[in-house]
């Protein structure tokens, strides 16, 4: 019977985890897994990672070992049953296959590690306890890897972790801003990703340039201009007659439902009557896996009642984005505002260009969520709004709607003024009552 045991050789920190494969007397091979660990977190008797709280990556590392073991045993059974060659090269190839490595892979290189990080993120245990990142996160990783690949081609060099210094920082930032024409916030996200890779690699014993942890190696940021629909504009859109253009009427109804539910478009356009329970909309957000429950707004209820209890006809995200611009244009949502509009720079390249535009030109599906949060801010307790929008912290929520400490102070000031007015009203009532008596 084939067996696999994981072992450490020596007591250096970090130490490489080796794999020993045995089957009878004929097969006995040992190979490096390339995984590293501090020996104090290793259980020699069990050949496993100690599951102790001070080691933050314990679950991810043990998952890798468990999954690698399963892959090797399955590969052995398949090869052995078909008369395939079982040798040291087979074992080495199978290990590299698991880590998505090939003969040219070297995890000391930034790009190779980025690919390795993406592949292993499928089995990563998140802070929420869920295993594996979302498909959207994987897509972002692919995009960032493509940008790194383009940058290395542009510079005609491959970067090791030790080469990630302030010169790399400036060159990479300038490349993203001036060649790729990205904005400062998107550029900042890519820089943060580089830092994440460096910190993760350091955790596994790969030597990095300490300058990455320096305060100068920071993400770029700029204030984002975003638009929302206020309650008067929502009312105008709701009352506008689109019956001669059924496709716009359908999109308008989705837009109204969106601004009164605050749902992401990936959830919004998938609502069905099964999401309605006793006058409440209930759904699990795709992005965060959070259960969200909220009452039906009167306008939403009227839309459903006029459609025999059904949600509007389903459309694609792209058509929704296109149609609601026309909906807002016909409803005269045409105030000139500052913002950024997707503009074609050259074939296949679209970027947001800042300027002043008619408001309807800047409308996208995201206006639903932001309008809900902005219109209710200060009217409802922030935790109630966060329960609907799915934000984990108040800081994240306030950043999302562009509120500052001054805005929070204004909310408190308005509250105090209302309380003072109530006191004065009570005092006047008492005086009037006394005079009457």
Secondary structure, DSSP 8 states (H G I E B T S, - for coil): --EEEEEE-S--SSEEEEEEEEETTTEEEEEEEEEEE-GGGEETTTTEE---TT-TTHHHHHHHHHHHHHHHHHHHHHHHHTT---SHHHHHHHHHHHTT--TT--TTBHHHHHHHHHHHGGG-B-TTS-BS--HHHHHHHHHHHHHHHHHHHHHTS--BGGG-SHHHHHHHHHIIIIIS---HHHHHHHHHHHHHHHHHHHHTT----GGGGSTTS-------------HHHHHHHHHS--TTSHHHHHHHHHHHHHHTT---HHHHTT--GGGEETTEEEEE-TTT--EEEEE--HHHHHHHHTTTT-------HHHHHHHHHHHHHHTT---EEEEEEEEEEETTEEEEEEEEEEGGGG--THHHHHHHHHHHBTTB-HHHHHHHH--SSHHHHHHHTT--HHHHHHHHHHHHHHHHHHHHHHHHHHHHHHHH-
